Amino acid sequence: VRHAQGVHNVAGEKNHDEYMSYDYFDAHLTPLGWNQVDNLRKHVKASGLSKTIELVVVSPLLRTMQTAVGVFGGEVYTDGISEQPLMMENVGHSDHLAVSSLNCPPFIAVELCREQIGVHPCDKRRAISEYRNMFPAIDFSFIESEEDILWKPDVREKIEEVSARGLKFLEWLWTRKEKEIAVVTHSSFLFNTLRAFGKDCHPDMKSEICKHFGNCELRSVVIIDRGMIGSSESTTNYPGKIPSGPDVPSEAAD
């Protein structure tokens, strides 16, 4: 999933130089963006996806976390619920009610799936402690640095570096035990990751994979490592010999 419309998207479409403005530091969603979130949430529920998602992985930026929580989170949070909310109310000038962490998959923030890093203030993250106050039930333990040490004001990540980071992210996804994982991330990250990943695909498939994502667009992708086909241990296998005892030949059993 690409995040819903952010304030930087609106400004940047009118004038690309606006992406350099600190007015859009860690850009939040627009009212239209929240509308897009609500519509995708309805689709996810109607299609049955909300019942199959085992994990939500999200880029640790405001617009992606707002989108992820709004689409895959629980219902409106009310006082008296013992579990922490996924999102507090009015996060990022949203006038949005708090979102419950009940009856939804776990959420983890992962820096590998951030947007292309550097120069544009909209792609610079806040301190993790600030995010923890905004999104109490998102797990930030995978992020090592409190401050954003990756973003530089004068150096922008090269396209090849984004692609390499994207492939590293996909390798990390393989380490997860969950099979149905929602990833909420960014346009350039998705485009360059899937473009690098689809190098050996049929041209028709490659053109489908490498289309730019619209705001709040969801694509379901099945990723198979051909070298691992048939090698995963079945979850229904049973070791046998419980309780233990001698293996008696069939003729002896007769």
Disulfide bonds with the S-S distance in Angstrom:
none
